[in-house]
Amino acid sequence: MAMQHTEDGQYKLFPSPRNRHRTIFLHRVFVPYPYMLIDLEGYGLKGKSSLFAACRLSDMKMGQLVTLELPQDELTFNARFAPD
């Protein structure tokens, strides 16, 4: 079965098959690296998180959207994220 996509007004989103949670959480980080492997479990996040392949609708930029349940996890992700 083909993966379903969703749109939230800012992004067209395709969920990662590795997600434990398929929820779009309030805190979001767009990373403009569509092919980079992002292992959310390796970031030591405290709350729930999910990862989506994303197309930013404002400029059609492809990337990935990390959504996070807790605001401190957004800070943690931003501090630890380093593009390849």
Summary of the structure (lengths in Angstrom):
residues: 84
radius of gyration: 12.1
end to end distance: 31.5
largest distance: 36.6
contacts: 211
relative contact order: 0.29
helix: 17%
strand: 33%
